[in-house]
Amino acid sequence: MHNELLPQAWKNWREETTSNLIDPTLRGGPITEMLRCIKIGLLCVQENVSDRPSMTSVVHMLNGNLDPIPTPTQPASFMQSNIVSSTLVQNDKSSSITNNEASITELCPR
């Protein structure tokens, strides 16, 4: 499901239907702030690192201290999502999958 969020967000942004991304239970809230957060989120996933805002800029944008907020362009992961998916399917057919075991370490203070 998380792989579908970015393409859905971009599609709604491009079609100017971004309010479709907002949970219905939140629709009574400040819609302009929610749309601002979506726009900032799209800026944070830009292909070029130099096009992404710094954390300082993000804070200023969230607080409304940086207007106008730059307009995001199409995210790279959205453009490559279909290519990556088909490549992964082909690789899965030709190789075996291994599970990497993870360990959890609990730290105890002295």
Secondary structure as a PSIPRED ss2 file (coil, helix, strand):
# PSIPRED VFORMAT (PSIPRED V4.0)

   1 M C   1.000  0.000  0.000
   2 H H   0.000  1.000  0.000
   3 N H   0.000  1.000  0.000
   4 E H   0.000  1.000  0.000
   5 L H   0.000  1.000  0.000
   6 L H   0.000  1.000  0.000
   7 P H   0.000  1.000  0.000
   8 Q H   0.000  1.000  0.000
   9 A H   0.000  1.000  0.000
  10 W H   0.000  1.000  0.000
  11 K H   0.000  1.000  0.000
  12 N H   0.000  1.000  0.000
  13 W H   0.000  1.000  0.000
  14 R H   0.000  1.000  0.000
  15 E C   1.000  0.000  0.000
  16 E C   1.000  0.000  0.000
  17 T C   1.000  0.000  0.000
  18 T H   0.000  1.000  0.000
  19 S H   0.000  1.000  0.000
  20 N H   0.000  1.000  0.000
  21 L H   0.000  1.000  0.000
  22 I C   1.000  0.000  0.000
  23 D C   1.000  0.000  0.000
  24 P H   0.000  1.000  0.000
  25 T H   0.000  1.000  0.000
  26 L H   0.000  1.000  0.000
  27 R C   1.000  0.000  0.000
  28 G C   1.000  0.000  0.000
  29 G C   1.000  0.000  0.000
  30 P C   1.000  0.000  0.000
  31 I H   0.000  1.000  0.000
  32 T H   0.000  1.000  0.000
  33 E H   0.000  1.000  0.000
  34 M H   0.000  1.000  0.000
  35 L H   0.000  1.000  0.000
  36 R H   0.000  1.000  0.000
  37 C H   0.000  1.000  0.000
  38 I H   0.000  1.000  0.000
  39 K H   0.000  1.000  0.000
  40 I H   0.000  1.000  0.000
  41 G H   0.000  1.000  0.000
  42 L H   0.000  1.000  0.000
  43 L H   0.000  1.000  0.000
  44 C C   1.000  0.000  0.000
  45 V C   1.000  0.000  0.000
  46 Q C   1.000  0.000  0.000
  47 E C   1.000  0.000  0.000
  48 N C   1.000  0.000  0.000
  49 V H   0.000  1.000  0.000
  50 S H   0.000  1.000  0.000
  51 D H   0.000  1.000  0.000
  52 R C   1.000  0.000  0.000
  53 P C   1.000  0.000  0.000
  54 S C   1.000  0.000  0.000
  55 M H   0.000  1.000  0.000
  56 T H   0.000  1.000  0.000
  57 S H   0.000  1.000  0.000
  58 V H   0.000  1.000  0.000
  59 V H   0.000  1.000  0.000
  60 H H   0.000  1.000  0.000
  61 M H   0.000  1.000  0.000
  62 L H   0.000  1.000  0.000
  63 N C   1.000  0.000  0.000
  64 G C   1.000  0.000  0.000
  65 N C   1.000  0.000  0.000
  66 L C   1.000  0.000  0.000
  67 D C   1.000  0.000  0.000
  68 P C   1.000  0.000  0.000
  69 I C   1.000  0.000  0.000
  70 P C   1.000  0.000  0.000
  71 T C   1.000  0.000  0.000
  72 P C   1.000  0.000  0.000
  73 T C   1.000  0.000  0.000
  74 Q C   1.000  0.000  0.000
  75 P C   1.000  0.000  0.000
  76 A H   0.000  1.000  0.000
  77 S H   0.000  1.000  0.000
  78 F H   0.000  1.000  0.000
  79 M H   0.000  1.000  0.000
  80 Q H   0.000  1.000  0.000
  81 S H   0.000  1.000  0.000
  82 N H   0.000  1.000  0.000
  83 I H   0.000  1.000  0.000
  84 V H   0.000  1.000  0.000
  85 S H   0.000  1.000  0.000
  86 S H   0.000  1.000  0.000
  87 T H   0.000  1.000  0.000
  88 L H   0.000  1.000  0.000
  89 V H   0.000  1.000  0.000
  90 Q H   0.000  1.000  0.000
  91 N H   0.000  1.000  0.000
  92 D H   0.000  1.000  0.000
  93 K H   0.000  1.000  0.000
  94 S H   0.000  1.000  0.000
  95 S C   1.000  0.000  0.000
  96 S C   1.000  0.000  0.000
  97 I C   1.000  0.000  0.000
  98 T C   1.000  0.000  0.000
  99 N C   1.000  0.000  0.000
 100 N C   1.000  0.000  0.000
 101 E C   1.000  0.000  0.000
 102 A C   1.000  0.000  0.000
 103 S C   1.000  0.000  0.000
 104 I C   1.000  0.000  0.000
 105 T C   1.000  0.000  0.000
 106 E C   1.000  0.000  0.000
 107 L C   1.000  0.000  0.000
 108 C C   1.000  0.000  0.000
 109 P C   1.000  0.000  0.000
 110 R C   1.000  0.000  0.000
